């Protein structure tokens, strides 16, 4: 789920993430899993045909370039995939956060082709979705402890990463629209 998009805040083109109300858990879960399944295809389509100069353009003033954004999504979703496994195999483990802004500044995020991260996302998401689709009700209530954000259930992390992929795809599509690409 998300809050209404803000016309004045380009950081959140589909709105900030808002957890689903408890009344629609199963429907929201199915939509979230489908969005995670669709993300590699949607992000690839959004980035398709862009040249190096376009990929080097920040999606907003002060934001990452599209090149950095593509690598960020792969980095973030690999971390989420590992966190999911920890949540399902340990009793509320405390996970190690990472500094996504610093990761996005590593040299490879400007030089390694975006196709490398897009190619990584496809099989990662296939495995992620297969795991989510295999869960029973008890597994959706398991989770991990984030040192800064507290307890996070599998249910809520699935909604968050569903939003995360759509959020960054919207950054790309918004820039393409503004620039006429």
DRENPA-3360 file (N, C-alpha, C; in nm, 2 decimals, always signed):
BEGIN
1 = XXXXXXXX = +0.08/-0.12/+0.00/+0.00/+0.00/+0.00/+0.09/+0.12/+0.00 ~ +0.03/+0.24/-0.04/+0.11/+0.36/-0.03/+0.01/+0.47/-0.01 ~ +0.07/+0.58/+0.04/-0.01/+0.70/+0.05/-0.02/+0.77/-0.08 ~ -0.12/+0.87/-0.10/-0.13/+0.94/-0.22/+0.00/+1.00/-0.26 ~ +0.03/+1.00/-0.39/+0.16/+1.06/-0.44/+0.15/+1.21/-0.41 ~ +0.27/+1.26/-0.38/+0.28/+1.40/-0.36/+0.33/+1.47/-0.48 ~ +0.25/+1.57/-0.52/+0.29/+1.65/-0.64/+0.42/+1.73/-0.61 ~ +0.45/+1.76/-0.49/+0.56/+1.84/-0.46/+0.69/+1.77/-0.41;
9 = XXXXXXXX = +0.68/+1.64/-0.38/+0.79/+1.56/-0.33/+0.83/+1.45/-0.43 ~ +0.93/+1.48/-0.52/+0.97/+1.38/-0.62/+1.04/+1.26/-0.56 ~ +1.07/+1.26/-0.43/+1.12/+1.14/-0.36/+1.02/+1.03/-0.36 ~ +0.89/+1.06/-0.35/+0.79/+0.96/-0.33/+0.68/+0.97/-0.44 ~ +0.72/+0.92/-0.56/+0.63/+0.94/-0.68/+0.50/+0.86/-0.66 ~ +0.50/+0.75/-0.58/+0.37/+0.68/-0.56/+0.33/+0.69/-0.41 ~ +0.38/+0.79/-0.34/+0.35/+0.81/-0.20/+0.45/+0.73/-0.11 ~ +0.45/+0.77/+0.02/+0.53/+0.69/+0.11/+0.46/+0.56/+0.14;
17 = XXXXXXXX = +0.54/+0.46/+0.18/+0.49/+0.33/+0.22/+0.40/+0.34/+0.34 ~ +0.28/+0.28/+0.33/+0.19/+0.27/+0.44/+0.15/+0.13/+0.46 ~ +0.17/+0.07/+0.57/+0.13/-0.07/+0.59/-0.02/-0.10/+0.56 ~ -0.05/-0.22/+0.52/-0.19/-0.25/+0.49/-0.27/-0.26/+0.62 ~ -0.40/-0.22/+0.60/-0.48/-0.24/+0.72/-0.51/-0.39/+0.74 ~ -0.53/-0.43/+0.86/-0.55/-0.58/+0.89/-0.66/-0.64/+0.82 ~ -0.76/-0.56/+0.78/-0.88/-0.61/+0.71/-0.86/-0.68/+0.58 ~ -0.75/-0.64/+0.51/-0.73/-0.69/+0.37/-0.60/-0.77/+0.36;
25 = XXXXXXXX = -0.56/-0.84/+0.46/-0.43/-0.90/+0.47/-0.41/-1.00/+0.35 ~ -0.50/-1.09/+0.33/-0.48/-1.19/+0.22/-0.47/-1.12/+0.09 ~ -0.57/-1.03/+0.06/-0.56/-0.96/-0.07/-0.44/-0.88/-0.09 ~ -0.40/-0.81/+0.01/-0.28/-0.73/+0.01/-0.15/-0.81/-0.01 ~ -0.15/-0.93/+0.06/-0.04/-1.02/+0.05/-0.03/-1.07/-0.10 ~ -0.14/-1.11/-0.16/-0.13/-1.16/-0.30/-0.08/-1.05/-0.39 ~ -0.13/-0.93/-0.37/-0.09/-0.81/-0.46/+0.06/-0.79/-0.43 ~ +0.11/-0.79/-0.31/+0.25/-0.77/-0.28/+0.34/-0.87/-0.34;
33 = XXXXXXXX = +0.30/-1.00/-0.33/+0.38/-1.11/-0.39/+0.38/-1.09/-0.55 ~ +0.27/-1.05/-0.60/+0.26/-1.03/-0.75/+0.35/-0.92/-0.79 ~ +0.35/-0.81/-0.71/+0.44/-0.69/-0.74/+0.59/-0.73/-0.73 ~ +0.62/-0.82/-0.64/+0.76/-0.86/-0.63/+0.79/-0.95/-0.75 ~ +0.70/-1.03/-0.79/+0.72/-1.12/-0.91/+0.74/-1.03/-1.03 ~ +0.67/-0.92/-1.04/+0.67/-0.84/-1.16/+0.78/-0.74/-1.17 ~ +0.84/-0.71/-1.06/+0.94/-0.60/-1.05/+1.06/-0.62/-1.15 ~ +1.12/-0.73/-1.17/+1.23/-0.74/-1.26/+1.19/-0.70/-1.41;
41 = XXXXXXXX = +1.07/-0.75/-1.45/+1.02/-0.71/-1.58/+0.99/-0.57/-1.59 ~ +0.92/-0.51/-1.49/+0.88/-0.37/-1.50/+1.00/-0.28/-1.49 ~ +1.10/-0.31/-1.40/+1.22/-0.22/-1.40/+1.30/-0.23/-1.52 ~ +1.31/-0.35/-1.58/+1.39/-0.37/-1.70/+1.32/-0.29/-1.81 ~ +1.19/-0.29/-1.82/+1.12/-0.22/-1.93/+1.13/-0.07/-1.91 ~ +1.13/-0.02/-1.78/+1.14/+0.12/-1.76/+1.28/+0.17/-1.80 ~ +1.38/+0.09/-1.78/+1.52/+0.13/-1.82/+1.56/+0.10/-1.96 ~ +1.48/+0.02/-2.03/+1.51/-0.02/-2.17/+1.54/+0.09/-2.26;
49 = XXXXXXXX = +1.64/+0.08/-2.34/+1.67/+0.18/-2.44/+1.74/+0.30/-2.40 ~ +1.77/+0.32/-2.27/+1.83/+0.44/-2.23/+1.98/+0.43/-2.25 ~ +2.04/+0.54/-2.30/+2.19/+0.54/-2.33/+2.26/+0.58/-2.20 ~ +2.40/+0.58/-2.21/+2.48/+0.61/-2.09/+2.45/+0.74/-2.03 ~ +2.43/+0.84/-2.11/+2.40/+0.98/-2.06/+2.27/+0.98/-1.99 ~ +2.17/+0.92/-2.04/+2.04/+0.91/-1.97/+2.05/+0.83/-1.84 ~ +2.12/+0.72/-1.84/+2.14/+0.64/-1.72/+2.22/+0.72/-1.62 ~ +2.30/+0.81/-1.66/+2.38/+0.90/-1.57/+2.30/+1.02/-1.52;
57 = XXXXXXXX = +2.18/+1.03/-1.55/+2.09/+1.14/-1.50/+2.03/+1.10/-1.37 ~ +2.03/+1.19/-1.27/+1.96/+1.17/-1.15/+1.81/+1.17/-1.17 ~ +1.74/+1.09/-1.10/+1.59/+1.08/-1.12/+1.52/+1.20/-1.06 ~ +1.59/+1.27/-0.97/+1.55/+1.40/-0.91/+1.67/+1.48/-0.87 ~ +1.65/+1.61/-0.85/+1.76/+1.69/-0.80/+1.81/+1.63/-0.66 ~ +1.94/+1.61/-0.66/+2.00/+1.55/-0.53/+1.98/+1.40/-0.52 ~ +1.92/+1.34/-0.62/+1.90/+1.19/-0.61/+2.00/+1.11/-0.68 ~ +1.99/+0.98/-0.68/+2.08/+0.90/-0.75/+2.05/+0.90/-0.90;
65 = XXXXXXXX = +2.16/+0.86/-0.97/+2.14/+0.85/-1.11/+2.06/+0.72/-1.14 ~ +2.00/+0.70/-1.26/+1.93/+0.58/-1.29/+2.03/+0.46/-1.28 ~ +2.15/+0.48/-1.31/+2.25/+0.38/-1.30/+2.26/+0.33/-1.16 ~ +2.28/+0.42/-1.07/+2.29/+0.39/-0.92/+2.16/+0.33/-0.87 ~ +2.05/+0.38/-0.92/+1.92/+0.33/-0.88/+1.90/+0.18/-0.91 ~ +1.94/+0.14/-1.03/+1.93/+0.00/-1.07/+2.01/-0.09/-0.98 ~ +2.13/-0.05/-0.95/+2.22/-0.13/-0.86/+2.16/-0.12/-0.72 ~ +2.11/-0.01/-0.67/+2.05/+0.00/-0.54/+1.93/-0.10/-0.53;
73 = XXXXXXXX = +1.85/-0.11/-0.62/+1.73/-0.21/-0.61/+1.79/-0.35/-0.60 ~ +1.89/-0.39/-0.67/+1.94/-0.52/-0.66/+2.01/-0.54/-0.52 ~ +2.08/-0.44/-0.48/+2.14/-0.45/-0.34/+2.04/-0.46/-0.23 ~ +1.94/-0.38/-0.24/+1.83/-0.38/-0.14/+1.75/-0.51/-0.14 ~ +1.72/-0.56/-0.26/+1.64/-0.68/-0.26/+1.72/-0.81/-0.23 ~ +1.85/-0.80/-0.25/+1.93/-0.92/-0.20/+1.93/-0.92/-0.05 ~ +1.95/-0.80/+0.01/+1.94/-0.79/+0.16/+1.81/-0.84/+0.21 ~ +1.70/-0.80/+0.14/+1.56/-0.84/+0.19/+1.55/-0.99/+0.18;
81 = XXXXXXXX = +1.60/-1.05/+0.07/+1.59/-1.19/+0.05/+1.66/-1.27/+0.16 ~ +1.78/-1.22/+0.20/+1.85/-1.28/+0.31/+1.78/-1.26/+0.44 ~ +1.73/-1.14/+0.46/+1.65/-1.12/+0.59/+1.53/-1.21/+0.60 ~ +1.46/-1.23/+0.48/+1.35/-1.33/+0.48/+1.39/-1.46/+0.53 ~ +1.50/-1.51/+0.48/+1.55/-1.64/+0.52/+1.59/-1.65/+0.67 ~ +1.65/-1.54/+0.72/+1.68/-1.53/+0.86/+1.55/-1.54/+0.94 ~ +1.45/-1.46/+0.90/+1.33/-1.46/+0.97/+1.26/-1.59/+0.98 ~ +1.27/-1.67/+0.87/+1.21/-1.80/+0.86/+1.29/-1.91/+0.93;
89 = XXXXXXXX = +1.41/-1.89/+0.96/+1.50/-2.00/+1.01/+1.55/-1.97/+1.15 ~ +1.53/-1.85/+1.20/+1.58/-1.81/+1.34/+1.46/-1.75/+1.41 ~ +1.48/-1.74/+1.54/+1.38/-1.69/+1.63/+1.40/-1.54/+1.65 ~ +1.33/-1.46/+1.57/+1.34/-1.31/+1.57/+1.49/-1.26/+1.58 ~ +1.57/-1.30/+1.47/+1.71/-1.25/+1.47/+1.72/-1.10/+1.46 ~ +1.82/-1.05/+1.51/+1.85/-0.91/+1.49/+1.94/-0.90/+1.36 ~ +1.89/-0.83/+1.26/+1.96/-0.82/+1.14/+2.06/-0.70/+1.14 ~ +2.16/-0.71/+1.05/+2.25/-0.60/+1.04/+2.21/-0.50/+0.93;
97 = XXXXXXXX = +2.18/-0.38/+0.96/+2.14/-0.28/+0.86/+2.26/-0.25/+0.77 ~ +2.24/-0.19/+0.66/+2.35/-0.14/+0.58/+2.32/+0.00/+0.54 ~ +2.42/+0.08/+0.50/+2.41/+0.22/+0.46/+2.39/+0.23/+0.31 ~ +2.26/+0.22/+0.27/+2.23/+0.22/+0.13/+2.29/+0.34/+0.05 ~ +2.29/+0.45/+0.12/+2.35/+0.57/+0.05/+2.50/+0.55/+0.02 ~ +2.57/+0.49/+0.11/+2.71/+0.47/+0.09/+2.73/+0.36/-0.01 ~ +2.64/+0.25/-0.01/+2.65/+0.15/-0.11/+2.63/+0.21/-0.25 ~ +2.54/+0.30/-0.26/+2.51/+0.36/-0.39/+2.62/+0.45/-0.44;
105 = XXXXXXXX = +2.71/+0.49/-0.35/+2.83/+0.57/-0.40/+2.95/+0.48/-0.43 ~ +2.95/+0.35/-0.41/+3.06/+0.27/-0.45/+3.09/+0.28/-0.60 ~ +3.21/+0.28/-0.64/+3.25/+0.30/-0.78/+3.17/+0.22/-0.88 ~ +3.14/+0.09/-0.85/+3.08/+0.01/-0.95/+2.94/+0.06/-0.99 ~ +2.87/+0.14/-0.90/+2.74/+0.18/-0.93/+2.73/+0.28/-1.04 ~ +2.84/+0.33/-1.09/+2.84/+0.42/-1.20/+2.91/+0.35/-1.32 ~ +2.97/+0.24/-1.31/+3.04/+0.18/-1.42/+2.99/+0.04/-1.47 ~ +2.95/-0.04/-1.38/+2.89/-0.17/-1.41/+2.76/-0.15/-1.49;
113 = XXXXXXXX = +2.74/-0.21/-1.60/+2.61/-0.20/-1.67/+2.49/-0.23/-1.59 ~ +2.38/-0.16/-1.60/+2.26/-0.18/-1.53/+2.21/-0.32/-1.56 ~ +2.24/-0.37/-1.68/+2.19/-0.51/-1.71/+2.24/-0.61/-1.61 ~ +2.36/-0.59/-1.55/+2.41/-0.69/-1.46/+2.31/-0.70/-1.34 ~ +2.27/-0.59/-1.28/+2.18/-0.59/-1.17/+2.04/-0.64/-1.22 ~ +2.00/-0.60/-1.33/+1.87/-0.64/-1.38/+1.87/-0.79/-1.40 ~ +1.98/-0.85/-1.45/+1.99/-0.99/-1.47/+1.99/-1.07/-1.34 ~ +2.05/-1.00/-1.24/+2.05/-1.06/-1.10/+1.91/-1.06/-1.04;
121 = XXXXXXXX = +1.83/-0.96/-1.07/+1.70/-0.95/-1.01/+1.60/-1.06/-1.05 ~ +1.61/-1.10/-1.18/+1.52/-1.19/-1.23/+1.52/-1.33/-1.15 ~ +1.63/-1.39/-1.14/+1.63/-1.52/-1.07/+1.61/-1.50/-0.92 ~ +1.66/-1.39/-0.86/+1.64/-1.36/-0.72/+1.49/-1.35/-0.69 ~ +1.42/-1.28/-0.77/+1.28/-1.26/-0.75/+1.20/-1.39/-0.78 ~ +1.25/-1.47/-0.87/+1.18/-1.61/-0.89/+1.19/-1.69/-0.76 ~ +1.31/-1.69/-0.70/+1.33/-1.77/-0.57/+1.25/-1.70/-0.46 ~ +1.25/-1.57/-0.45/+1.18/-1.50/-0.35/+1.03/-1.53/-0.35;
129 = XXXXXXXX = +0.97/-1.52/-0.47/+0.83/-1.54/-0.49/+0.80/-1.69/-0.46 ~ +0.88/-1.78/-0.50/+0.85/-1.92/-0.48/+0.85/-1.95/-0.33 ~ +0.94/-1.89/-0.25/+0.95/-1.90/-0.11/+0.82/-1.84/-0.05 ~ +0.79/-1.72/-0.09/+0.67/-1.65/-0.03/+0.54/-1.73/-0.06 ~ +0.53/-1.79/-0.18/+0.41/-1.87/-0.21/+0.40/-2.00/-0.13 ~ +0.51/-2.04/-0.08/+0.51/-2.17/+0.00/+0.48/-2.15/+0.15 ~ +0.47/-2.03/+0.19/+0.45/-2.01/+0.34/+0.31/-2.04/+0.39 ~ +0.31/-2.09/+0.51/+0.18/-2.11/+0.58/+0.16/-1.98/+0.66;
137 = XXXXXXXX = +0.04/-1.98/+0.72/+0.00/-1.86/+0.80/+0.10/-1.83/+0.91 ~ +0.15/-1.93/+0.98/+0.24/-1.90/+1.09/+0.37/-1.83/+1.04 ~ +0.42/-1.87/+0.92/+0.54/-1.82/+0.87/+0.53/-1.67/+0.84 ~ +0.41/-1.62/+0.80/+0.39/-1.48/+0.77/+0.40/-1.39/+0.89 ~ +0.39/-1.46/+1.01/+0.40/-1.38/+1.13/+0.53/-1.38/+1.20 ~ +0.62/-1.46/+1.14/+0.76/-1.46/+1.19/+0.83/-1.33/+1.15 ~ +0.95/-1.31/+1.19/+1.01/-1.19/+1.15/+1.15/-1.17/+1.21 ~ +1.20/-1.05/+1.20/+1.33/-1.01/+1.24/+1.33/-0.88/+1.32;
145 = XXXXXXXX = +1.43/-0.85/+1.38/+1.44/-0.72/+1.46/+1.55/-0.64/+1.38 ~ +1.50/-0.52/+1.34/+1.59/-0.42/+1.28/+1.63/-0.33/+1.39 ~ +1.76/-0.31/+1.41/+1.81/-0.23/+1.52/+1.76/-0.09/+1.53 ~ +1.72/-0.03/+1.41/+1.66/+0.10/+1.41/+1.51/+0.11/+1.40 ~ +1.45/+0.01/+1.33/+1.31/+0.01/+1.30/+1.23/-0.09/+1.39 ~ +1.29/-0.17/+1.47/+1.22/-0.26/+1.56/+1.18/-0.39/+1.48 ~ +1.08/-0.45/+1.54/+1.03/-0.58/+1.49/+0.96/-0.57/+1.35 ~ +0.99/-0.65/+1.26/+0.93/-0.65/+1.13/+0.89/-0.79/+1.09;
153 = XXXXXXXX = +0.76/-0.81/+1.06/+0.72/-0.95/+1.02/+0.74/-0.97/+0.88 ~ +0.74/-1.10/+0.84/+0.75/-1.14/+0.70/+0.63/-1.07/+0.62 ~ +0.52/-1.06/+0.68/+0.40/-1.00/+0.62/+0.43/-0.85/+0.58 ~ +0.48/-0.78/+0.68/+0.51/-0.64/+0.66/+0.63/-0.61/+0.57 ~ +0.73/-0.70/+0.58/+0.85/-0.68/+0.49/+0.81/-0.71/+0.34 ~ +0.71/-0.80/+0.32/+0.67/-0.83/+0.19/+0.60/-0.71/+0.13 ~ +0.51/-0.64/+0.21/+0.44/-0.52/+0.16/+0.54/-0.41/+0.14 ~ +0.64/-0.39/+0.22/+0.74/-0.29/+0.20/+0.82/-0.31/+0.07;
161 = XXXXXXXX = +0.87/-0.43/+0.05/+0.95/-0.45/-0.07/+0.86/-0.45/-0.20 ~ +0.74/-0.48/-0.19/+0.65/-0.46/-0.30/+0.64/-0.32/-0.34 ~ +0.62/-0.23/-0.24/+0.62/-0.09/-0.26/+0.76/-0.04/-0.31 ~ +0.87/-0.09/-0.25/+1.00/-0.04/-0.29/+1.03/-0.06/-0.44 ~ +0.99/-0.17/-0.49/+1.02/-0.19/-0.64/+0.93/-0.10/-0.72 ~ +0.81/-0.08/-0.69/+0.72/+0.01/-0.76/+0.76/+0.15/-0.75 ~ +0.81/+0.19/-0.63/+0.86/+0.32/-0.60/+0.97/+0.36/-0.69 ~ +1.07/+0.27/-0.70/+1.19/+0.30/-0.78/+1.16/+0.29/-0.93;
169 = XXXXXXXX = +1.07/+0.20/-0.97/+1.03/+0.20/-1.11/+0.96/+0.33/-1.15 ~ +0.88/+0.38/-1.06/+0.81/+0.51/-1.08/+0.91/+0.62/-1.09 ~ +1.03/+0.62/-1.02/+1.13/+0.72/-1.03/+1.18/+0.72/-1.18 ~ +1.21/+0.60/-1.23/+1.26/+0.59/-1.37/+1.15/+0.65/-1.47 ~ +1.03/+0.60/-1.45/+0.92/+0.64/-1.55/+0.89/+0.79/-1.54 ~ +0.90/+0.84/-1.42/+0.88/+0.98/-1.40/+0.98/+1.07/-1.47 ~ +1.11/+1.03/-1.46/+1.22/+1.10/-1.52/+1.20/+1.09/-1.67 ~ +1.17/+0.97/-1.72/+1.15/+0.95/-1.87/+1.04/+1.04/-1.92;
177 = XXXXX = +0.94/+1.05/-1.84/+0.83/+1.14/-1.88/+0.87/+1.28/-1.88 ~ +0.93/+1.33/-1.78/+0.97/+1.47/-1.77/+1.07/+1.51/-1.88 ~ +1.16/+1.41/-1.91/+1.26/+1.44/-2.01/+1.22/+1.41/-2.16 ~ +1.10/+1.35/-2.17/+1.06/+1.31/-2.30/+1.13/+1.20/-2.37 ~ +1.18/+1.10/-2.28/+1.26/+0.99/-2.34/+1.17/+0.88/-2.37;
% end
